[in-house]
């Protein structure tokens, strides 16, 4: 499948801090998960791809458009939906007014057609009945859905989501996953998250970042396979494990290089992720 988003050699420094280091990626339709520890460069990468900040070096295209020119940047933004980690809401706006404001910024100039589109995306995220309510009176989960509606307005071909489920309770997170899964049908979605279960349930591909570059690029099954035969149970934490913790059953779950005769357990995507980070010197918390 031809990539809809391609990046080559993306690098960005903040003073002496190397935020991005020669990032290479190819994205195709569907949901791609982006995992990595704090400071890995995930949000910086998303901001570069969303044209919020320019890279120092390298290039990327979105649906064939190159943002290094003013015309190309305008075209990228026309095909882009962006949900930042901390969406900025005007507290006096209603849900409808906020999404309408974003639609105006996206150059939907015909008022009647624009309002139809605003109503459509609010219905799509389940907020049609509260579109006239002030944002300050909405719950945290509803506010996140308002932000997603704003990202979806104009039917963008590339959707960038930065930690969209952070702070949501389990039921809200489950419902938000459903929205993201629907959004990934027929468009390219890049989802940054610390929730490995979000990636396991939603994503066709997963990228792992550390130190400003992509350390793993593959399917969730391939990331899980990195830990096959490297997870085991024991009555005490194994001192040779790279990570280990007591489970709800009272036994310890260890990740790393098992001793001979160890009671092996089934690996998870999180186990594979921890081992990728450890293999790159990022460290694993016990």
Secondary structure as GFF3:
##gff-version 3
##sequence-region A 1 286
A	DSSP	beta_strand	5	14	.	.	.	ID=ss1
A	DSSP	beta_strand	17	27	.	.	.	ID=ss2
A	DSSP	beta_strand	30	36	.	.	.	ID=ss3
A	DSSP	alpha_helix	42	49	.	.	.	ID=ss4
A	DSSP	beta_strand	57	62	.	.	.	ID=ss5
A	DSSP	beta_strand	65	66	.	.	.	ID=ss6
A	DSSP	alpha_helix	70	78	.	.	.	ID=ss7
A	DSSP	beta_strand	80	83	.	.	.	ID=ss8
A	DSSP	alpha_helix	95	105	.	.	.	ID=ss9
A	DSSP	alpha_helix	111	124	.	.	.	ID=ss10
A	DSSP	three_ten_helix	128	130	.	.	.	ID=ss11
A	DSSP	three_ten_helix	135	137	.	.	.	ID=ss12
A	DSSP	alpha_helix	140	152	.	.	.	ID=ss13
A	DSSP	beta_strand	158	162	.	.	.	ID=ss14
A	DSSP	alpha_helix	170	183	.	.	.	ID=ss15
A	DSSP	beta_strand	188	192	.	.	.	ID=ss16
A	DSSP	alpha_helix	196	202	.	.	.	ID=ss17
A	DSSP	beta_strand	205	210	.	.	.	ID=ss18
A	DSSP	beta_strand	213	218	.	.	.	ID=ss19
A	DSSP	alpha_helix	220	225	.	.	.	ID=ss20
A	DSSP	beta_strand	231	234	.	.	.	ID=ss21
A	DSSP	beta_strand	243	246	.	.	.	ID=ss22
A	DSSP	beta_strand	252	255	.	.	.	ID=ss23
A	DSSP	beta_strand	263	264	.	.	.	ID=ss24
A	DSSP	alpha_helix	269	279	.	.	.	ID=ss25
###
